[in-house]
Amino acid sequence: MNVSHASVHPVEDPPITDGGNPPRVRMKDIQGMPGTPGGLTLRLCQLIFAVAALCVMATTSDFPSVTAFWTGVLHGICNVMYILRFLVAATGLQSMWSLLLAIVDIYALLVMRTLQNNRIVGLFTVGDGITSTLTFAAACASAGITVLIDNDIQACSQNHCLQFETATAMAFISWFAALPSFLLNFWSLASR
């Protein structure tokens, strides 16, 4: 009779894990994320241009009152003073937020730690989203007013249009530096 004989093949035991879950793989640090040199560069650009917008607005001779920028055509429609103060408030908030996170990035780079904690990235994402939205809204509102005064009313001779246009441009550049920070943080948070 032709019967096959059973043979035993040795099999290795699978490795024992602590919770049955495989170890998580960390995402590679992408330049521009918190705790990287690219992230620090973006923060410093945000800070420099937001402070530049603040300084340009603060150096106008009548900024505290901004009465020279108030025109009769705009009377009852909108108060230009509030829009320009909104620009100052937004760029002030952007500069404080960028300074705080630049300090955190410098610390993370000095101690060689990555900032990939969910809570930290979530905080950075929310803060970047709020400050970049406010900066963009203030820059757009100020750009609209300066275009109205310069092109439509042609009353730049009585106003500080050049300074207001420069401050608006600096606010836009600060927003351009803040947007990649927000998008990278949001992407990092969403990919977990």
C-alpha positions as CSV (number, residue, x, y, z in Angstrom):
1,M,0.0,0.0,0.0
2,N,1.2,3.4,-1.0
3,V,0.4,5.7,1.9
4,S,2.2,9.0,2.3
5,H,3.9,9.6,5.6
6,A,3.2,12.7,7.5
7,S,6.2,15.0,8.0
8,V,6.6,17.8,10.4
9,H,8.0,21.1,9.2
10,P,9.3,23.5,11.8
11,V,7.4,26.8,12.0
12,E,8.6,29.9,13.9
13,D,6.4,31.5,16.4
14,P,5.2,35.0,15.5
15,P,6.8,37.8,17.5
16,I,4.9,38.8,20.6
17,T,3.6,42.4,20.7
18,D,2.4,44.3,23.8
19,G,-1.1,45.1,22.8
20,G,-1.5,43.1,19.6
21,N,-1.2,46.4,17.6
22,P,1.8,46.9,15.3
23,P,4.0,49.9,16.0
24,R,2.9,53.1,14.3
25,V,5.1,54.5,11.6
26,R,5.9,58.2,12.1
27,M,5.3,60.6,9.2
28,K,8.5,62.0,7.8
29,D,9.2,65.6,8.8
30,I,8.3,67.9,5.8
31,Q,10.0,71.3,5.6
32,G,7.5,73.9,6.7
33,M,6.0,71.8,9.5
34,P,6.5,72.9,13.1
35,G,9.9,72.1,14.5
36,T,11.7,72.1,11.1
37,P,14.0,74.7,9.7
38,G,11.5,75.4,6.9
39,G,8.8,76.0,9.5
40,L,11.0,78.4,11.3
41,T,11.7,80.3,8.1
42,L,8.0,80.6,7.4
43,R,7.4,81.9,10.9
44,L,10.1,84.4,10.6
45,C,8.7,85.7,7.3
46,Q,5.3,86.0,8.8
47,L,6.7,87.9,11.7
48,I,8.9,90.2,9.6
49,F,6.1,91.3,7.2
50,A,3.4,91.6,9.9
51,V,5.8,93.8,11.9
52,A,6.6,95.8,8.8
53,A,2.9,96.4,8.2
54,L,2.5,97.5,11.8
55,C,5.4,99.9,11.6
56,V,4.3,101.5,8.3
57,M,0.8,102.1,9.8
58,A,2.2,103.4,13.1
59,T,4.6,105.9,11.4
60,T,1.9,107.8,9.6
61,S,1.5,111.2,11.2
62,D,-2.2,111.0,11.9
63,F,-2.8,107.3,12.4
64,P,-4.3,107.6,15.8
65,S,-7.2,109.6,14.4
66,V,-7.0,108.7,10.7
67,T,-9.4,111.6,10.1
68,A,-7.5,112.5,6.9
69,F,-8.6,109.2,5.5
70,W,-12.2,109.9,6.2
71,T,-14.0,111.2,3.1
72,G,-17.5,112.6,2.6
73,V,-18.3,110.0,0.0
74,L,-17.7,107.2,2.5
75,H,-19.8,108.9,5.2
76,G,-22.6,106.6,6.2
77,I,-21.2,103.7,4.1
78,C,-18.3,102.5,6.1
79,N,-15.8,104.0,8.5
80,V,-12.3,103.7,7.0
81,M,-10.8,104.2,10.4
82,Y,-12.2,100.9,11.6
83,I,-10.9,99.1,8.5
84,L,-7.4,100.4,9.1
85,R,-7.5,99.6,12.8
86,F,-8.7,96.1,11.8
87,L,-5.5,95.8,9.6
88,V,-3.4,96.9,12.6
89,A,-5.2,94.5,15.0
90,A,-4.9,91.6,12.5
91,T,-1.2,92.2,11.8
92,G,-0.6,92.7,15.5
93,L,-2.2,89.3,16.3
94,Q,-0.3,87.7,13.4
95,S,3.0,89.1,14.6
96,M,2.4,87.9,18.2
97,W,1.3,84.4,17.1
98,S,4.3,84.1,14.7
99,L,6.7,85.3,17.4
100,L,5.4,82.7,19.9
101,L,5.6,79.9,17.4
102,A,9.0,81.0,16.1
103,I,10.2,80.7,19.7
104,V,8.7,77.2,20.0
105,D,10.3,76.2,16.7
106,I,13.7,77.5,17.8
107,Y,13.4,75.5,21.0
108,A,12.4,72.3,19.1
109,L,15.4,72.7,16.8
110,L,17.8,73.3,19.6
111,V,16.7,70.2,21.6
112,M,16.2,68.2,18.4
113,R,12.6,67.3,19.1
114,T,9.8,66.9,16.5
115,L,6.5,68.6,17.1
116,Q,4.3,65.9,15.8
117,N,1.9,65.5,18.8
118,N,-1.7,65.6,17.8
119,R,-2.6,68.2,20.4
120,I,0.3,70.5,19.4
121,V,-0.4,70.2,15.7
122,G,-4.1,70.8,16.3
123,L,-3.3,73.9,18.3
124,F,-1.0,75.2,15.6
125,T,-3.5,74.4,12.9
126,V,-6.4,76.3,14.6
127,G,-4.1,79.3,15.5
128,D,-2.7,79.5,12.0
129,G,-6.2,79.2,10.5
130,I,-7.6,82.0,12.6
131,T,-4.6,84.4,12.2
132,S,-4.2,83.8,8.5
133,T,-7.9,84.4,7.9
134,L,-7.9,87.6,9.9
135,T,-4.8,88.9,8.2
136,F,-6.2,88.1,4.7
137,A,-9.6,89.7,5.5
138,A,-7.9,92.8,6.9
139,A,-5.6,93.1,3.9
140,C,-8.4,92.7,1.4
141,A,-10.6,95.3,3.2
142,S,-7.7,97.8,3.3
143,A,-6.8,97.1,-0.3
144,G,-10.4,97.9,-1.3
145,I,-10.4,101.1,0.6
146,T,-7.0,102.3,-0.8
147,V,-8.1,101.5,-4.3
148,L,-11.4,103.4,-3.7
149,I,-9.6,106.4,-2.4
150,D,-6.8,106.4,-5.0
151,N,-8.5,105.4,-8.2
152,D,-12.2,106.2,-7.8
153,I,-12.2,109.3,-5.6
154,Q,-8.7,110.4,-6.5
155,A,-8.1,111.9,-3.0
156,C,-4.7,110.6,-2.3
157,S,-3.2,114.0,-2.1
158,Q,-4.9,114.6,1.3
159,N,-4.2,111.1,2.6
160,H,-1.3,108.7,3.2
161,C,-2.2,106.4,0.4
162,L,1.3,105.3,-0.2
163,Q,1.8,104.2,3.4
164,F,-1.6,102.5,3.6
165,E,-0.9,100.6,0.3
166,T,2.6,99.6,1.6
167,A,1.1,98.3,4.8
168,T,-1.6,96.4,2.9
169,A,1.1,94.8,0.7
170,M,3.1,93.8,3.7
171,A,-0.1,92.2,5.2
172,F,-0.7,90.3,2.0
173,I,2.9,89.0,2.0
174,S,2.5,88.0,5.7
175,W,-0.6,86.1,4.7
176,F,1.3,84.4,1.8
177,A,3.8,83.1,4.4
178,A,1.1,82.1,6.9
179,L,-1.0,80.1,4.4
180,P,1.6,77.3,3.8
181,S,2.0,76.9,7.6
182,F,-1.7,76.4,8.0
183,L,-2.0,74.0,5.0
184,L,0.9,71.9,6.1
185,N,-0.3,71.7,9.7
186,F,-3.8,70.8,8.5
187,W,-2.5,68.2,6.1
188,S,-0.4,66.7,8.9
189,L,-3.4,66.6,11.3
190,A,-5.7,65.1,8.6
191,S,-3.3,62.4,7.6
192,R,-3.1,60.8,11.1
